């Protein structure tokens, strides 16, 4: 079972151009989000929309460790109820009938691992209406003082589909360009509004 926790990430950036696509994510050390991510080795990076500024203090200035405080409930109170993940892009691995048994065993193992990861991803809750969603698999971590830096592989990319009220898969190459500042929530706007 995967426990969903959300937090405002201090730093997140792509660190590779060629496949496999890699990102680094900086997580404050004493958060439930870091703990949940490191325990499950999976997560979804969500780029908030400009109209989601109300949830930044809930996700970034409060702790899930606080007694009688639920980020999920507080987000719901301001109109952002968490939704079940339907972020389903399990890659298929083609079977070559000329493969030797060892290769077939490896492919079978890869498919099983992908199915296990997919089951974990399906248990993660999401915020509706984000500008983008990036499925991450934790590869390794590094101590960075009051933060830990996680090197992650991108397993899939999605965008919010308003009509279907769900996340729709997009090609990973579409994330090479920054999202429009009129739509996506960036730190400049949060500073301007005095939120950070």
C-alpha positions in Angstrom: 0.0 0.0 0.0 1.3 3.5 -0.9 0.6 6.4 1.5 -0.1 9.7 -0.4 1.6 12.8 1.0 2.1 16.1 -0.8 4.5 18.9 -0.3 5.9 21.9 -2.1 9.2 20.8 -3.5 12.1 23.2 -3.0 13.9 22.4 -6.2 13.1 20.1 -9.1 14.9 20.0 -12.4 15.6 17.7 -15.4 19.3 16.6 -15.5 19.4 14.6 -18.7 18.5 15.1 -22.3 18.8 11.6 -23.8 16.9 8.6 -22.5 16.6 7.6 -19.8 15.1 11.0 -18.8 16.3 11.9 -15.3 15.2 14.5 -12.8 16.6 15.6 -9.5 14.1 16.5 -6.7 15.2 18.2 -3.5 13.1 17.2 -0.5 13.2 18.7 3.0 14.4 16.0 5.4 11.7 15.9 8.0 8.6 15.6 5.8 6.0 12.9 5.4 6.4 13.3 1.7 10.1 12.5 1.8 9.4 9.5 4.0 6.6 8.2 1.8 8.7 8.7 -1.4 11.7 7.0 0.0 9.7 4.1 1.3 7.8 3.4 -1.9 10.5 4.6 -4.4 7.8 6.2 -6.5 6.1 9.5 -6.8 4.4 12.0 -9.0 5.7 15.5 -9.5 2.8 17.9 -10.1 3.3 21.3 -11.5 0.6 23.5 -10.0 -1.6 25.8 -12.1 -1.7 29.5 -11.4 -5.1 29.3 -9.8 -3.9 26.8 -7.2 -2.0 29.3 -5.1 -4.5 28.7 -2.2 -3.0 25.3 -1.6 0.6 26.3 -1.4 0.5 27.3 2.3 -1.3 24.0 3.0 1.2 21.8 1.2 4.3 23.9 1.8 4.0 25.7 5.2 2.2 23.0 7.2 3.4 19.5 8.2 1.6 16.3 7.8 3.2 15.4 11.2 1.0 18.1 12.9 -1.6 16.6 15.2 -5.2 17.0 14.0 -4.1 18.4 10.6 -4.7 16.7 7.3 -3.4 18.3 4.1 -5.9 16.2 2.1 -8.8 17.6 4.2 -7.5 21.2 4.0 -7.0 21.0 0.2 -10.6 19.8 0.0 -11.9 22.7 2.0 -10.5 25.2 -0.6 -11.9 23.2 -3.5 -9.0 20.9 -4.4 -10.1 17.4 -3.3 -7.5 14.8 -4.0 -8.5 12.3 -6.7 -7.5 8.7 -7.3 -4.7 8.3 -9.8 -5.5 7.0 -13.2 -2.0 7.7 -14.3 -1.8 4.4 -16.2 1.0 4.0 -18.8 2.4 0.6 -18.3 4.9 0.0 -21.1 4.5 -3.1 -23.1 7.5 -5.3 -23.7 7.3 -7.2 -27.0 8.1 -10.9 -27.0 10.4 -12.1 -29.7 9.8 -15.8 -30.4 13.5 -16.2 -31.3 14.6 -15.1 -27.8 16.4 -17.5 -25.6 14.8 -18.6 -22.3 17.1 -16.3 -20.2 15.9 -13.3 -22.3 12.2 -14.3 -21.9 12.8 -14.6 -18.1 14.3 -11.1 -18.0 11.4 -9.7 -20.1 8.9 -11.5 -17.8 10.6 -10.1 -14.7 10.5 -6.6 -16.3 6.8 -6.9 -17.0 6.1 -8.0 -13.5 8.2 -5.1 -12.1 6.3 -2.7 -14.3 2.9 -4.2 -13.2 4.0 -3.9 -9.5 5.0 -0.2 -10.1 1.8 0.5 -11.9 -0.2 -0.9 -9.0 1.7 1.4 -6.6 1.1 4.4 -8.9 -2.6 3.7 -9.0 -2.7 4.0 -5.2 -1.3 7.5 -5.2 -3.8 10.4 -5.0 -3.4 13.5 -7.2 -4.5 17.1 -7.3 -6.8 17.8 -10.2 -6.1 20.6 -12.6 -2.3 20.7 -12.5 -0.3 21.8 -15.5 1.7 18.6 -15.7 2.3 15.3 -13.9 5.6 13.4 -14.0 5.8 9.8 -12.8 9.1 9.3 -11.0 11.0 6.3 -9.8 13.6 6.9 -7.1 17.1 5.7 -8.2 19.4 7.1 -5.5 19.7 9.9 -2.9 22.3 12.3 -1.6 22.4 14.2 1.7 22.2 17.9 1.1 22.1 19.3 4.7 18.5 20.2 5.6 17.4 18.5 2.3 17.9 15.2 0.5 18.4 15.2 -3.2 16.8 12.4 -5.1 17.9 11.3 -8.5 14.8 9.9 -10.3 13.9 8.3 -13.6 10.9 9.6 -15.5 8.5 6.8 -16.2 5.7 8.9 -17.8 4.4 12.3 -18.3 0.8 13.6 -18.3 -1.4 16.7 -18.5 -4.8 17.4 -17.0 -7.7 16.8 -19.3 -10.5 19.0 -18.2 -13.1 17.3 -20.3 -12.4 13.9 -18.9 -11.4 15.1 -15.4 -8.3 12.9 -15.5 -4.6 12.9 -16.4 -3.9 12.2 -20.1 -0.6 10.8 -21.2 1.7 13.0 -23.3 5.0 12.3 -24.9 8.0 13.0 -22.7 9.6 15.4 -25.2 6.8 17.9 -24.6 8.3 18.8 -21.3 11.4 20.3 -22.8 9.7 23.7 -23.0 8.7 25.7 -19.9 5.0 26.0 -19.3 3.4 29.4 -20.0 3.6 31.7 -16.9 0.0 32.7 -17.5 -1.0 29.1 -16.7 1.6 27.5 -14.5 2.4 28.4 -11.0 6.0 29.6 -10.6 7.9 30.9 -7.6 7.9 34.5 -9.0 4.1 34.8 -8.6 4.2 33.3 -5.1 6.8 35.9 -4.1 4.8 38.6 -5.7 1.7 37.6 -3.7 3.8 37.3 -0.5 3.1 33.5 -0.1 6.8 32.7 0.0 
